[in-house]
Amino acid sequence: MAETVQERINRYLEDAVAAERNFDSTLHAFAHTGVQHPAKVLFASLAGRTRTQHERLTALLKKRGGAPSAAKTALAHTLAFTPLCAQMGQGHAEKNTQNLIITFAAAAAEMAMYESLAVAAAEAGDEETAALAQTLQSEEHSDSRQIWNLLRHSAKQSFEDEVSSGKEPEHLIRDYLEEAIAAEISFEKQLRAFSKDADDAAVQQLFAQHAQETHAQHEILVRKLRTFKATPSVLKDMLAHLFVMTPKVAQSGHDGAERLSQNLMMAYAAENAEVAMYEALAEASLAAGTPDVERMALSIQQQEKEAAEKIWNQLAPAARRAVSSMATARAS
């Protein structure tokens, strides 16, 4: 039997419950990682808010006759700890900065998720779900501001702590450049995959165009890295490629319109991860006395902000189409 609109909205609520559960688990882990007290306190506070979001979503889902999916929650829980695996080898101070970057990206992903949920619910005439989604989105926006306000201080402290432990400032900037290169390589591959998967011409072009921009950013970063007499790390590139494919696993069972929405959400999250990454790189470069790297980081960051805005503008039309296409299918 074909899925009804109410069943689809319930499934979206299940996805949101799973996302909040996994974010709750991740935030609790982050609150016990690293050495920066302000960051750890913030993670603990955000975990508390995330728990209430999960509870409100669950209450609404049950009111609508649904129930959280254990399978979805288990999958989300597994995916939530992927970034922790990627931090092997990071210093204790650096872990807090990386956790802030990850949390900033996760908050962006959830803002995008709630934008899609609010629009889809409104299209279906479900005012209660739309209202809750808008409320939760506002809370995620507030969370992201708190994270952002702490990021530069964290990056500076991380850099200074690593230098105090005996690491050379130039070597640290070189390592950060290698990480940025790995991120751009992985994101370019993801964008090209999203472009091929998109069934909307405007979104397909958007992904393809930004893949080209991302390739250009990668080349700029490589040229800058070579001024430090270094070349990109193959291991880091391979690691980034491995992790970028993980979110695709969570898309099984979604139709074309829904995959488009999910790809937009993931792309928006990735853009914001890079916005935060370049903010941290700029601050570290300032502390290291390498203004050329700082200027480059802020220039690329501006491109990422512009791309994120373009992706955001496609979220509502995609979510609306995911619901309206069901009515079209039933009528045909």
N, C-alpha and C positions, 0 to 999 in steps of 0.2 A: 504494500500500500504506500502511496506517495506521502511524503512528509507534509504535515500541515504547517501553516505559519506559526501557530502557537507552539508546536513541537520544535520548530526551528529556533524560535526565541528562547525556549527552555534550554535547548542545546547550547545556545550562546551564553546563557546564564551558567550552565555547567562549566563551560570553558573559562568564564570569569572566576567562578569559585576555585577551579583548579589553579588558575594563574595566581590568585591571592594566596592560596595555600602554599604554593611553591615559593612565592616571594616572601611569605612569612618565615618559612624554613631557612631561606637564604639569609634574610636579615638577622635572624637569631644567630646564625653561624658567623656572620660578619661582626656582630656585636662582641664576639669572643675572639676576634682575630686581630693581630697587629698591636701597635703600641700607642696610637694616638687616641687619647681619652675623649676629646670632643667628637671624633668620628664614631667611636664605639657607642657613646651615649646617644648620638643621633640615630644610629642603626637600631638600637633598642627601642627608642621612641617610635620610629617608623614601623617596627614590627608590631607594636601595640596597636597602632592605627590600622595596620593591615589586617590584624585579627578581627577588628570590628567590621571592616569592609566584607571580609569573608562571611561573617555571621549575618550581616544584612542581606547579602546576596543569597545565602542559603535559605533564609526565612522567606524571601520573595519566591524563590524557586519552589519551595514546599507549598506555599500558598497557591501557586499555579498548578499544583499537582505533580511536580517533578521532584527529583532527588539528586544530590551530587553523585557523580559517577566515580566509583573507586578506581576504575581503570584510567580515566583521564587524570585523576589526582596523582596516581602512582607514576604516570608518565611525566607529568609536570614536575613532580618531586625529583625524578631522575635528571631531567633537563636542567633543573635549577642549579645543580651543583657542577655543571660543566665549567663555568668560569673559574671555580675554585681549582679545578684540575689544571687549568691554564696558568695558574700562578706559581707552579712549582719552580723554585729557584729565586723567587722574589724575596727581597729583604723584608724584615718585619715592618719597617716604616713604609716601604713601597706598597705593601699589601693594602693598607688603609686607603691610599690614594686610588689604587686599582679598584677596590671595592666601591668607592664613591663613584667612579666612572661607570661601573657595572650597574649600580643602583640608579644612577641618573638615567641610563639607557632603559632600565626596567620600568622606571616611572613613566618614561616617554612611551614605551610599548603599551602600558596600561592606559595612558591618556588616549592613545589611538584606539585601543580596544573599546574603551567606553564611548568614544566618539562614534564608532561603528555600531555599538549596541544601542545607543540613544537614537541614532538615525533609523536603524532597522526597526526598533520598537515603535517609533513615531510613524513610520511608514505602515506598520501593521495596526496602528490605532491603539497601541498599548501605552497609555500615558504614565502609568505607575512605573513600569520598567524604564521608560525614557527618563523620567524624573530622577530615579535612583542612579541611573548611569551618569547623568549630568552632575549629580552631587558627588559621586565618587571620582569623576574626572576632575572636578574642582579640587578635591582633596589631594589627588595625585599631582596636580599642578603646584599646590602649596608645598608638597613634599620635595618636588624637583627644585624649587627655589631654595629650600633649606640646604639641599645637597650642593647646589651650585655655589651658594654663599660660603661654603666650607672648602670647596675644591682647591682654590688657589693657595690658601694657607696650608692645606694638607700637602700639596705638591711641593711647596717651598720647604716645609719641615722634612718631608721625605728625602728631598735632595740633600739638605744640610746634614741630616742624620747619616745618610750614606757616605757623604764626604768625611764626616767625623769618624766613621768606622774605617777609613783608610782608602776609600775608592777615589780615583781621579775624576774631577768634574768632567773632563773631556770624554772619558770612557763612559760615564753615565749618560751623557747626551748622545753619544754614539749608540748605546744600547736602546735608548728611547726612540731614536730614529729607526733602528732596525725593527722595533715593535710596531711603529707607525707604518713602515713599509709592508710588514706582514699583514697588518689590518687592511691596508688598501688593496693588496693583492687578493685577499679573501673576499672583500666586499665587491670588487670588480667581477669576480667569478659569480658571486651571488646575484648581482644586478643583471648580468647577462642571462643567467638562468631564469630570473624573474621576467625578463623581457620576452624570452621565448615562450614562457608559460602564460603570459597575459593575453586575455581575449578581448581587450579594449585597446584600440589603436593609440589613444592619447597616452595611456599608462605605459603601453609597450614602448612608445617613443621616449617617454620620460625616463624609463629604466635604461634604455639603450644609450640615450644622451649622457646620463650621469655615469654610466659605465665608462664612456670615453673620457669624461672629466676625471674620473677616479684613476684611470690609467695615466693621465697626464700628471696627476698629483703624485702617483707612485714614482714616475720618472724624476720629478722635481726632488722628491725625498732621496732617491738613489744618488742623484748628483750631489746633494748636500752631504750625504753620508760619505761619499768618496773624498770630500774635502777633509774628512777626518782619517783618511787613509784606511778605509774599511769598505767591505762589500756586504750586501744583504746576507743574512743567515738562512741557509736552506732549511735548517731544522725549524726555525720560527715560521717560515712560509708554509711548510708542510703541516705544522701544528694548527695554524690559522685555517688552512684549507679543511682540515679534519673537523674543526669545531663549527665552521660556517655551514656545513651540511646538516648538522644536528636538527635545527628547527623544522626541516622538511619532513622529518619523521612524524611530527605532530599533525601533519595535514592530511593524513589518510582518511578517506571518507568524505572529504569536502568536494563540492562541485566546483565548476570553473569560476562562477561568480564569487563564491566564498574563498577560493584559493587566492583570487585577486585581492580581496580584502585582507587576508592573512599576510600575503606578500607585502602589501603596502604597510601593514603594521610592523612587520619585521624590518623593512627598509627604513621606516621612520625611527625605529629603535636604534638601528645601526648608525644612522646619521647622527643621532644624538650622542651615541657612544663616542663617535669620532669628534664631535664638537667638544665634548668633555676631555677627550684624550689630547686634543690640540691646546686646550686651555691649560692642562697640566704641563704639557711640553713647553708652552710659552713661558710659564712661570719658572720652570726649572732652567730654561735657557737664560732668562733674566738673571737668576741667581748665579748661573755659571759664567756670566759675562760673555755670552755669545748672542749679541743682538740680531745678527743675521738669521740665526735659527728661530729666534722669537718672531721676527717679522714674517718669515716663511710660514710658521705655525699659525699665526693669526690670519694670514692671507688665505691659507687653505681652509681654516676654520670658517671664514666668512662664506666660502663656496659651499661648505657643508650645511651651514645655516640656511642658505638660499635653497639648496636641494631639499632639505627637510620641510621647508614651507611648501614647496611644490608638491611633495608627496602628501603632506597633510591635506592639501586642497582636493586631493583625489579620494580621500577616505569616505566622505559622505556620499558622493555619487555611487561609489562601488557598493557601499552598504545598502543604499536604497535599491540598487539594481538586484542585489542578492535576494531581497524580499519581493520586489515587483515581478521578477522573473518567474516566481512561483505561480502568481496569478495568471501570467501569460501562458505558462505550461499547462495549467488546469483548463484554460479556455480553449486551447488548441486540441 
